[in-house]
């Protein structure tokens, strides 16, 4: 396995402005693996403390958060801890919220010591404490991108092509990459699923792992605070998965509960990193978030593989679809694009929906490149209606060009200000390095 976060975590290790690092992300996206298999190899001594297992250590953080006092106790079982030579890793730190608070004092009193923390459901733990704002750094982990998936399968050359301008890549190679993307739609990017597929080649084995991961997420529902009926959480989770790409209404997410209760359930699932809210906004200027309309929104799931398993997508039937955008009514393609944009470009996503009565004009995503806003549509082909995209380009002259991600090769229609790109280019649409190539 190779993760794009490896460069970030090594840069943190070497930075003169280093602060304690908190790795955030949903359960089973590879947070612990990154520390164990990448970062720890750069130190003479590695001290790993799982605070979910080692509840006997919680009293160390109960009153006195003095780093030296904490380290003296840890050294009794872990051995000598030497700044510059030792890496300390507090795993599952959400189990002991005061340990999160202690990170502030490690920064203020022992800045030369390398301290990393990770955990699932961290946002819930943050609600119980005074978060050490400005005293810690964050690294956000996502499921494996399509690029990382290709690397894991030993297809390094193909992986590198996905990050190049398609203008410089032969059409036969673009089509080969799109064919490989079809498998990724069903395997997804959860590391254990990718490893299972690499080792066994069995899609059925992957589906079993996906079901186990989804079961573990459902088991976590009981830990959410404030508590909500787990049946409600499960219904909202499932119905959001089935509605990817659609504007959502809380009342339609679960008929058995009120819109207000459904909203609480949705917000908790967002907090747990299982869902991502995508609000509409006005693309007349930056930042996009300044005009976000939280009442008009779509959503994406954590992972495309988990999405298709949750929705029970008929795999045999869908794998025979010639057009990737036709698979599961285009919802898998839109989920893929959202997932790639979040991993490569931004922690926030937005789309455009026209604010006019009886108008259903909307553009799937908005990306920012060198201070300019580009609308991004996920379409089934180079033909068909582009009314919404043309309408936005006409109404917002600050948007220089429309980008269309589809299941074909690169095409440009300069007279219409449109650039068609193969779907896998979701990884690079926010990157100007290849835009002019």
Secondary structure by P-SEA (a helix, b strand, c coil): ccccaaaaaaaaaacccccbbbbbbcccccaaaaaaccccccccbbbbbcccccccccccccccccaaaaaaaaaccccccccccbbbbbccccccaaaaaaaaaaaaccccbbbbbbbcaaaaaaaacccccccbbbbbbccccaaaaaaaacaaaaaaaaacccccccaaaaaaaaaaaaaaaaccccaaaaaaaaacccaaaaaaaaaaaaaaaaaacccccccccaaaaaaaaaaaaaccccccccccccccccaaaaaaaaaaaaaaccbbbbbbbbcccccccccccccccccccccaaaaaaaaccaaaaaaacccccccccaaaaaaaaaaaaaaccccccbbbbbcccccccccccccccccbbbbbbbcccccccaaaaaaaaaacccccbbbbbccccccccccccbbbbcccccccccccccccc
